[in-house]
Amino acid sequence: MNPTDNELGLIRKQTPAAQEVIALAGVLDPFEEGAQRVLPTLAGLNVSPSTVQRTTEEIGTDIAQRREAGETFEVPPIEWGRDARGRALACVGVDATGVPQQGEHAEKAEGRMPWVAMVFSPPGTAPRKRRARMSARYVSGLMSLGEIGGQLRRECRAAGLAQAEIVVGLSDGGAGLEGCLIDAVAGMAGEFHLILDFYHAAEHVREFANVLVSDEESRRKQVAQWCDTLKHQGARL
């Protein structure tokens, strides 16, 4: 290895910036497409698909190990948007998502379900305010719900969640998700509200109607009425 490489931060003749771009291409596109189309066109980099794969996996492993050790990457705190009453508003959410897999020889393999959690500021809703772009921080990985909740809590702290006046937790009602969100913001949220997303709530309404109402046309009308009430008037627990 050239002694100057250490001074310049080079790894296998790659600058930190080149590694960042290569890993980003490796995350967003197949390794071969990233190497042959994306990187030459956007960055003028000519590397092999195996280099894209190796660089992406090495950086991903490094990030995972550092996050597992409790490290939070330093970025500026989120500037929270405002709700209709002018209060600083933050949102948090967590869910599992399915990722299709294929085997070593391109055969079908069982999919995996990593957790994805986020803390974000939705576009501002105050009157006469220009709608801002959403600002967010994400954490994701194949880990337990408790582990992703711990990582989300660290992100909430780094994002400056304590500066938000209202914090909204978004959930699809999956087992344990509400408790995970409550733990993630405990002690940081002045006023915290949990919201079940309408799509999944409506799914349960349809399932209930399938049991209660036998006639299809009557069932359709009943579901529409219940969903309208649920959306515009809410529901009492």
N, C-alpha and C positions, 0 to 999 in steps of 0.2 A: 504494500500500500504506500502511495506517495505521502511523505510526511506533511505536505501542505494540505492534504485532504482533511486532516483533523482540524486544522485552522479554519478551513472554509466550510466545515460541516458536511463534507461530501461522504456519501455512502454508496459504494460501487459506482462512482463517477456521477452520482445524482445529487443535485443541490436539494436543500429542504423544500424549496418551492416546487422543483420538479417532482419530488416524492409526493407532495400534496396533490398536485394535479393528476399524477398517475393513479394514486389511490382513489381520488374522486371519480375518475373514469372507471376504475375497477368496481366501484360500488354501484354506479349508475347504469353501467352497460356490461354485456358479456366481455370477458377479458380479450377475446380475439377482436371484437368490434372496436373496443377501446384502443387497442394497439394499432389496428390497421386503418381506422377511419377517424375516430374522435381526436386522439392525441396529435397525429400529424396535421390535421386541419386546424384545430383550435390553438395548439401550443407549439407546433413545429417539432414535436418530439417523435423520434423513431425508435421504438422499443418493441420487443417481442411480446406475444401474449403471455408467455411464462414469466416475463419480468413484471408485467402488470399484475398477474396473479400473486407472485411472490411479494411484491411491494405492498399490495393491498392487504394481504394476509398478515404480513409482519407489522404493519402499522395498526391494523385492527387488533392484533394480539397485544401490542404495547398499550393501546388505549384501554382495552379490557382489564389488563393487569393493574394499570394505574388507577382506574375507577374502582376496581375491587379493593384496592388499598385505601380508598377513601378520598382520592384526589378529585378536585373539581377544577376544570380548566377555566382560566381567568378570561372572562369577557365582560364588557360593561353591563351593569344591571339593566333590567328591562325598564323602559319608560312606560308606565301603565297608562292605558287609555281611560276614558271617562264614560260612565254610564249616563243615562238621560238626566240624572240628578246632579251630574258633575262630580261624582265620587270616583276615586281611582279604583279600577276594576281589574282583577286578575282571575285567570281560569286555570284549573288543573284537571288532568284526566289520565286514565290508565286503562289499557285493554290488551288482550292477546290478539295476535293476527296470524293467519295461516301463511306459511311460506312453502310452496311446492319444492320438492327435491327430486334429483335424479341420481342414480347410482354411478359408480366409477366407469361403467361401460354404457352410459346413457340409458340404462334400464330404469323403469319406474321405481321410485322409492317412497317410503312413508314421509309425509310432510312434517314440518316442525312448527311449533307455536311459540315464538318469542313474545315477550312483553314489550309494549311500547308505552312510555309515559311522557307527559309533557306539561310544562308550565308556560303559559302564554298570555299575551295581551291581545284581545280581539280588537278589530277596528273600532275607533271611538264612535259613540252614538249620541254625544251631546248635540243639541240643536245648533245649526249653523257652523258646525265644526267640519272641517275637511276630513274625510275618512282616511285614517292612517293605515299603513301596511301592518299586518299582524307580526308581532315580534315573539319568538318562541325559543325555548330550549328543550331538547329531547334527550331521553335516555332509552336504551333498548338493549335486549339481550335474552339469551336462554338462561334463565335463572328463576328462583322462586319469587312468589308475589311479595314476600317480605323483603327480599333483596332489592327488587326493582323499586319498592316503596322507599327503602333507605336511600337509594340513589336519587330518587325524585325529591326527597326531603333536602338533600344537599344542594340540588339544583335550585329548589325554591329559595333556599337561604342565599345562594350566590346571586340569584336573579333579583333579590331585594323584595321578596314577597311581603315582608313586614311593613313596607311602605304602601301597600294596597289597602284601601278601606273596606272593600268588598271582595271576597274570594268565592268563586263558584266552582264546585266540583262536578264534573260531568261523567256519567256512568251509564252503561247499558244494563245495569242491574245484575251483572254476573256475581257469583258467590265470592265474597271477600273484598270486592272492589271498593265499596263505600268505606269499610274500615281502613283499607290501605290509604285512601285519600285523606281521611280524617287524621291518621297518624302522620302523613306527610306534611301537613300544614299546622299541626298542633303547636300552639304557642306563638305562631307567626301571623295567623289570620284574626283580625279584629272581629269581623263578621263573616261567617262561613255558611254557605248554602249548598246543599246537594241537589242535583237535578238529574232525573232519569230521562234520557233522550227520547224524543217523541216516537221515533221509528220503532224502537223496541217495545215501548209501552203499547203502541198500536198493534204490534204483533200479538201481544197477550190478549188484547181486546178481541181480536179476530179468533184466537184459539177458544176463548170463552164463549163467543157467539156460536162457534161451530158445535158446541155441546148444548147450548141453551135453545137455539132457534133452528128448527129442521128445514123450514122452507128457505130456499136459496135467495129469492128476491127479498123476503122479509128480513133475512139475515144481513143482506147487503145494506139495506136501509138502516137497520139497527146499528150496525158497525159504523156507518157514516155519522149517525147521530151521536153515538158515544164518543167517537174520535173528535167531533166538533166540540163537544162539551169538554173533553179532556184538554184540547189545545187552547180553548179560549177562556175556560173557567177554572181549569186545574182539577185536581182530585184530592179528596180528603182521605187520609190514612186512618 
